Amino acid sequence: MLMKILQKIAKNKLINTLEYKPELCINCGMCSTVCPHGVFQPGKDKAKIVRFEACMECGACQLNCSMNAIKVESGVGCANAIILAALLRNIRNTKDIMPFCKGGLL
């Protein structure tokens, strides 16, 4: 069971809890301004997710979105990425399974 979950994560299917509803977005740019990992980028009419896998679930985007277009379960994203990377490293015997947590700990 654990192996299947880790394989899904490694294939970027269960990376984080980030949910974005572009139909609610007014393209104010706050999400891209406050995101420390560049997950969002202003688009022509709406913000775009350009680095979904980089989300560490800090919650800054959700807190600053006045339209409630962004939802994320904040609190454990970066720590979760570190733990999963360690597990995957042991299973796959590789060094950079999840380099998207760029807090300097991987």
HUVEN-V317933 format. One record per backbone hydrogen bond with DSSP energy under -1.0 kcal/mol. NH is the residue of the N-H (numbers start at 1). CO is the residue of the C=O. Records with the same first field share a line. If there is no record, write none. Layout:
NH: CO, CO
This chain:
5: 1
6: 2
7: 3
8: 4
9: 5
10: 6
11: 7
12: 9
13: 8
19: 71
21: 69
24: 21
33: 29
34: 30
35: 31
41: 48
48: 41
50: 39
51: 39
54: 51
55: 52
63: 59
64: 60
68: 65
71: 19
74: 72
75: 57
80: 76
81: 77
82: 78
83: 79
84: 80
85: 81
86: 82
87: 83
88: 84
89: 85
90: 86
91: 87
92: 88
93: 89
102: 100
